[in-house]
Amino acid sequence: MMKKKLLFAGLLLSQSIFGQVTNFQKEFNSINEHLMLGLGSYALANFAISGAGYFYSDDESSKRFHEMNVMWNTVNIGLALPGYIKARRGGQPMTREELLKAQKKIKSIFLFNDVLDVGYIAAGIWMREVAPNQLDQENLFKGYGNSLILQGSFLLVFDAVAYYIHHNHGKKLPAFEKVSWSTTGGGVGLKIALD
């Protein structure tokens, strides 16, 4: 009788763990979907504003600023669209280990991107500072520099927020990391860490 109760409790626990893994994956995909939707929306807004700004600007520096914004956001939309589609589809169900790996990978990507974003801002500041020394390319350096500062600043905030969201979501993982299965000579063992 005791074995049946333990088996029943083990089955209920395994269903609970499976449910946690499934829910975590759905939340993970939903977070990515919303992040990519945000990035794509920002890119489309830049296309509209800077597309019009390019044609209506009177000075060359402003034209170059809007030109770089459009080019930059071509890359953003190129990242956001496939990322959104992938997150929306959800992919195949993942195991707990695959989710741990995906969680770690995405946090690393956003953290690495934040370092790159600081580099974009620094490059923009440098371009703006050396612009007066560039003779016939002063407006290009000034406009592109201002665009790099703007785009790098947006991405710095975006990547930091994305990292923070995924980091907080990842805190749900330890709940099912504390459960492990093992096989013994005559059956299956279940170990739960209570600390």
Secondary structure, DSSP 8 states (H G I E B T S, - for coil): -HHHHHHHHHHHHHHHHHHHHHHHHHHHHHHHHHHHHHHHHHHHHHHHHHHHHHHH--SHHHHHHHHHHHHHHHHHHHHHHHHHHHHHH--S---HHHHHHHHHHHHHHHHHHHHHHHHHHHHHHHHHHHGGGSGGGHHHHHHHHHHHHHHHHHHHHHHHHHHHHHHHHHTTTHHHHSEEEEEETTEEEEEE---
